[in-house]
Amino acid sequence: MKKIVLITGATAGFGEACAHKFAANGDDLIINGRRTDRLEKLSVVLKNKYQANILLLPFDVRDEKEVAAAINSLEGNWSKIDVLVNNAGLALGRDYFDEANLEDWNTMIDTNVKGFLYVAKAVSQLMVNRKQGHIINMSSVAGKEVYEKGNVYCATKFAVDALSKSMRIDLLRHGIKVTSINPGAADTEFSLVRFKGDENTANKIYDGLKPLSAADVADVIYYCTTLPAHVCINDLTLTCVQQANAIYFNRQQDK
Ligand SMILES: NC(=O)c1ccc[n+]([C@@H]2O[C@H](COP(=O)([O-])OP(=O)(O)OC[C@H]3O[C@@H](n4cnc5c(N)ncnc54)[C@H](OP(=O)(O)O)[C@@H]3O)[C@@H](O)[C@H]2O)c1
C-alpha cells in the first residue's frame, strides 16, 4: 500500500537515494534539506521518472521553531506520515580531541542530536495521534565504536543509538516502530562535507575500498519498511565487505 514518507537530508547521499527508492515503489514523499534548488531538481526528476507525488519541505533541522512550523503546516494526507527517515546529519573535521574546533562540535551536536530530536519529536506526535508509524533513525558504525579523532561525531551517533533505544521503549504503547540504521563507510558527499571541500583528503577515506553506495543503504532502509505490521528490525548495521566495524578495514590497492 502507498505510504507517505518524510525524508530529511534528501538533497544528497542516503536521503536522495531513499527518495528514489521509495518513489520508484509508488510512495508519496515529503523531501527536506536546506538547499531548495536541489529539492526542486529532485522533485522534477522523481515526478518525471516515477510519477511520484512530492511535497517540498525545506528547513534547517537545527532551528527548533522552523522544524515545528514546517511539520505542523502539513495538511490532509500529507500529515499522515507513515515513515520518517530521520537522516539529516554530518561530520565536521577529524581532529584529535585537544586540537578540534569547538564550532565544528557545536554544529554536529546541533544537527545530529538536537535537530534529530526536533524532527523526531514533531513527527512522532503525528504518529502517536494515529497510533501507527515507522521511524528510521540514521546512526552509524560510529555510534557503535569510537575511533581515533572521531570524538564528537561518534558521540552524536552514540546519542542517536541511545535515543533510538529510548524511543522504542517510550513509543511501544503506541505501536510505533523504531529502527536504527548503522552504515559503515559509504560514498556520498559525507567526506567532502567533513573535510570542508578538500577532495583529496575526502577521497583518501575510500582508498583501496569498494565502499557502500547510497543506493545500497537506501535498499536496506526500504526493506525495513516492507515487513509485516507486527515485525520490526530494531537495529541494523551494514558495511562493505572490506570493513569489519568502525576501525578495521581490509584495503586493497586494486579497489
Ligand atoms: N556516508 C557515510 O559514510 C555515513 C556512514 C554512516 C552514517 N552516515 C550518516 O548518514 C546521514 C546522511 O549522510 P550522507 O552520507 O548521505 O551525507 P551527505 O551526502 O552529505 O548528505 C547529508 C544530507 O543531510 C542534510 N543536512 C545536513 N545538515 C542539515 C540541516 N542542518 N538541516 C537539514 N538538512 C541537513 C544535507 O542537506 P542540505 O545540505 O541541503 O541541508 C544532505 O541532504 C548522516 O546522518 C550521516 O551522519 C553517513
The ligand as an SDF file (V2000), in Angstrom:
LIG
                    3D

 48 52  0  0  0  0  0  0  0  0999 V2000
   28.3800    8.4200    4.2620 N   0  0  0  0  0  0  0  0  0  0  0  0
   28.7590    7.7240    5.3010 C   0  0  0  0  0  0  0  0  0  0  0  0
   29.8550    7.1080    5.2840 O   0  0  0  0  0  0  0  0  0  0  0  0
   27.8640    7.6020    6.5090 C   0  0  0  0  0  0  0  0  0  0  0  0
   28.0150    6.4690    7.3150 C   0  0  0  0  0  0  0  0  0  0  0  0
   27.1910    6.3190    8.4230 C   0  0  0  0  0  0  0  0  0  0  0  0
   26.2400    7.2700    8.7100 C   0  0  0  0  0  0  0  0  0  0  0  0
   26.1100    8.3800    7.9240 N   0  0  0  0  0  0  0  0  0  0  0  0
   25.0480    9.3410    8.2820 C   0  0  0  0  0  0  0  0  0  0  0  0
   24.0840    9.3470    7.2360 O   0  0  0  0  0  0  0  0  0  0  0  0
   23.3940   10.5940    7.2070 C   0  0  0  0  0  0  0  0  0  0  0  0
   23.3870   11.1260    5.7810 C   0  0  0  0  0  0  0  0  0  0  0  0
   24.7160   11.3430    5.3690 O   0  0  0  0  0  0  0  0  0  0  0  0
   25.1940   11.1640    3.8620 P   0  0  0  0  0  0  0  0  0  0  0  0
   26.3200   10.2130    3.8810 O   0  0  0  0  0  0  0  0  0  0  0  0
   24.0590   10.9110    2.9680 O   0  0  0  0  0  0  0  0  0  0  0  0
   25.8460   12.6300    3.6400 O   0  0  0  0  0  0  0  0  0  0  0  0
   25.5550   13.7730    2.5530 P   0  0  0  0  0  0  0  0  0  0  0  0
   25.6420   13.1950    1.1860 O   0  0  0  0  0  0  0  0  0  0  0  0
   26.4770   14.8900    2.9130 O   0  0  0  0  0  0  0  0  0  0  0  0
   24.0460   14.2080    2.8450 O   0  0  0  0  0  0  0  0  0  0  0  0
   23.7050   14.8440    4.0580 C   0  0  0  0  0  0  0  0  0  0  0  0
   22.2900   15.3900    3.9790 C   0  0  0  0  0  0  0  0  0  0  0  0
   21.9670   15.9950    5.2490 O   0  0  0  0  0  0  0  0  0  0  0  0
   21.4020   17.2670    5.0200 C   0  0  0  0  0  0  0  0  0  0  0  0
   21.6360   18.1810    6.1310 N   0  0  0  0  0  0  0  0  0  0  0  0
   22.7970   18.4510    6.7640 C   0  0  0  0  0  0  0  0  0  0  0  0
   22.6150   19.4080    7.6990 N   0  0  0  0  0  0  0  0  0  0  0  0
   21.2900   19.7380    7.6540 C   0  0  0  0  0  0  0  0  0  0  0  0
   20.4960   20.6720    8.3560 C   0  0  0  0  0  0  0  0  0  0  0  0
   21.0110   21.4590    9.3140 N   0  0  0  0  0  0  0  0  0  0  0  0
   19.1740   20.7530    8.0600 N   0  0  0  0  0  0  0  0  0  0  0  0
   18.6350   19.9480    7.0930 C   0  0  0  0  0  0  0  0  0  0  0  0
   19.3500   19.0600    6.3920 N   0  0  0  0  0  0  0  0  0  0  0  0
   20.6600   18.9620    6.6650 C   0  0  0  0  0  0  0  0  0  0  0  0
   22.0620   17.7650    3.7200 C   0  0  0  0  0  0  0  0  0  0  0  0
   21.2060   18.6940    3.0840 O   0  0  0  0  0  0  0  0  0  0  0  0
   21.4550   20.2750    2.9530 P   0  0  0  0  0  0  0  0  0  0  0  0
   22.9320   20.4910    2.9920 O   0  0  0  0  0  0  0  0  0  0  0  0
   20.8140   20.6190    1.6470 O   0  0  0  0  0  0  0  0  0  0  0  0
   20.7390   20.8530    4.1130 O   0  0  0  0  0  0  0  0  0  0  0  0
   22.1410   16.4640    2.9210 C   0  0  0  0  0  0  0  0  0  0  0  0
   20.9390   16.2650    2.2280 O   0  0  0  0  0  0  0  0  0  0  0  0
   24.0980   11.4830    8.2300 C   0  0  0  0  0  0  0  0  0  0  0  0
   23.3260   11.4740    9.4210 O   0  0  0  0  0  0  0  0  0  0  0  0
   25.4470   10.7870    8.4450 C   0  0  0  0  0  0  0  0  0  0  0  0
   25.9600   11.0590    9.7210 O   0  0  0  0  0  0  0  0  0  0  0  0
   26.9040    8.5640    6.8130 C   0  0  0  0  0  0  0  0  0  0  0  0
  1  2  1  0
  2  3  2  0
  2  4  1  0
  4  5  1  0
  4 48  2  0
  5  6  2  0
  6  7  1  0
  7  8  2  0
  8  9  1  0
  8 48  1  0
  9 10  1  0
  9 46  1  0
 10 11  1  0
 11 12  1  0
 11 44  1  0
 12 13  1  0
 13 14  1  0
 14 15  2  0
 14 16  1  0
 14 17  1  0
 17 18  1  0
 18 19  2  0
 18 20  1  0
 18 21  1  0
 21 22  1  0
 22 23  1  0
 23 24  1  0
 23 42  1  0
 24 25  1  0
 25 26  1  0
 25 36  1  0
 26 27  1  0
 26 35  1  0
 27 28  2  0
 28 29  1  0
 29 30  1  0
 29 35  2  0
 30 31  1  0
 30 32  2  0
 32 33  1  0
 33 34  2  0
 34 35  1  0
 36 37  1  0
 36 42  1  0
 37 38  1  0
 38 39  2  0
 38 40  1  0
 38 41  1  0
 42 43  1  0
 44 45  1  0
 44 46  1  0
 46 47  1  0
M  CHG  2   8   1  16  -1
M  END
$$$$
